[in-house]
Amino acid sequence: MMINVKKYLCLRIGQRHDVKCSNITVSDSNVIILHWRSSTIRHLGVNVVAGHKFACSLDNSKRSFYWAFNAVLAR
């Protein structure tokens, strides 16, 4: 199976969340150029936030809910 290395993002959680890491080499000798600077990753509709402890951000979900709710009420 071919891996699309352009779609990968990495996020670290824990005490060393702000330490720079090296890139990952896949079995077919492609290098996954990691975007370690991202502070949030959206996975299954939830934004996971980098930090000392595991945390999720619900700001985008709330914003989408209120946007849809206000659109319905405006009609």
N, C-alpha and C positions, 0 to 999 in steps of 0.2 A: 504494500500500500504506500502510495506516495504521500508525503507530508508537505502541506503548503506552509513553508517556513515564514512567509510574509504575514501570516495571520496570528502569530503567537505574541502574547503579552505575558509578562511575569510580574509577580507581586510578592513581596516578602512580608511575613508577619512574625513578630518576635523581637527579641532584644537587638538583633543585628539587622533590622529592617532597612536601615539607611546606608548599609555598607555596599559598595559596588561589587558586582559579581562578574565572572567571565562568561563568554558566550558558550552555547551548547552545540556540540557537533553531533549530527544524526548519523545513523548507520550507513546511509548512502553518501557520506562525506559532505553533505550540505551543512552550512552553519546557520543556526537560528540566531539572528541578531536580536537580542533581547532588548526590549524597551523597559529598562529598569526604572526609568524616571516616572512611570505612571503611578499615581497614588491611589487610583481606583480602577477596578475591573468590573465590568458588567457581566454577570454569569447567571443565566436562567432568570433574568428580570430583577436581580438584586445586585446592588453595587457593593462590592467588598472593598474595604478601605485598608491601606497599609498602615501599620503602626505596631506598638508594643503588644497589643492584645487584639484578638479577632473582633472586628466590628463591621457592621453593615450600615450603609447609608440609605435611607428611605426617601430622601429629598426628591429624587426624580419620580418615584412612584407617586408620592403625594401630589407633586405638580401635575402629573398626567391625570390623576383622578380628579382634581379640582378643575382642570381645564375641560375635561369631558363633562363633568357635572354642571359647570357654568354654561357650557354650550347647550346642554339639554334644557336648563332653566331659562335660557334666553329666548327660547322658541315659544 
